[in-house]
Amino acid sequence: MTRYAELYWLFLINRLKILMEYRVNFIIGASSTIFLQAAGLLTIWVVMRQIPSLNGWSFDEVLLIYGLVTLAKSINHMFADNLWTVGRSYIRTGGFDRFLVRPIDPLFHLLADRFCHDGIGNFLVGAVLVVKASTALHIAWTPVNLLYLFTAVLSGGLIFIALNLISCVSAFWIMDSVPVMRLVFDNHMFAQYPLTIYPKAISIWLTWVIPYGFASFYPASHLLGYDIGNLAWLGPLIAATLLVVAYRVWLFGLKHYSGTGS
């Protein structure tokens, strides 16, 4: 673990050196997601102007949910965005083979190969939304609540990474895995709102099948004092289970990788 931590740090420093060679591009990339998030926030504002309560949820409570899922998504965006490119940029071109001839884990190499600075904007937006919403809702940031917030955001980020890893493995067979990944990833947009506004089937889907609800709705419900039982504490367990499953799926795909001849 120490060796891989040191290696990741070296990869990260090298990546930041490359990015800082083009500082304007770095700033534009890091801030671009802020403007993209503005569209989603504008939609929420317009809806809540017409409907002040979404099945009992106020505007600031919805903002808290949106902020939490944005924070979780930013972790995936910064540290695992390379999963989106595994088919197009590595397998199709033959570049994936270099991961297989180096004395480090291929998945680690893939993830460490590219830190995506665009995710910094997502992180800042999520942090601002959580602070704004929690201030308006008078959430007391005790050490216990802060620890819960940190755990919930980290668990949510790992859920995003695990689901992206599972779906990106399709690249070993169809080469371009983006449509499959998009089919799974876009479910998170439902989790930007309270799950109670949806039919029961969607709530179950976002809890037990594509569990983005543990990156947003359930942590927000707990912080707001709603009684949701054990669902408030299942996020880390869900994340750990998904990561184990995702890595096994990855190993299965890697076993069947045969190259493209590029």
NORVENVEN-V930355 format. One line per field, one symbol per residue. psi: psi as a letter, one per 20 degrees, with the letter a starting at -180 (. if undefined). burial: b if it has 9 or more other C-alpha atoms within 8 Angstrom, else e. Layout:
BEGIN
psi->???
burial->???
END
This chain:
BEGIN
psi->hgghggghggggggghgghihmhghgggghihhghhhhgghhgggggihhnhpnliprghhhhggggghggghhggggikhihhjhgghgghiiihhhhijqlrphgggghihopoihihggggggggggggghghilpomrhghghgggggggggghgggghhgghihihigigoighgghhghihihhjirpiiirqhghgggjgifnlihiifgggggghijqojbihhjighggggghgggghhgghgghhjpjrij.
burial->eeeeeeebeebbeebeeebeeeeeebeebbbbbbeebeeeeeeebeebeeeebbeebbbbbbbbbbbbbbbbbbbbbbbbbbbbbbbbbbbbbbbbbebeeeeeebeebbbbbbbbbbbbbbbbbbbbbbeebbeeeeeeeeeebbeebebbbbbbbbbbbbbbbbbbbbbbeebbbbebbeebbebbeebbbbbeebeeebbbbbbeebbbbbbbbbbbbbbeeeebeeebebbbebbbebbebbbebbeebeeeeeeeee
END
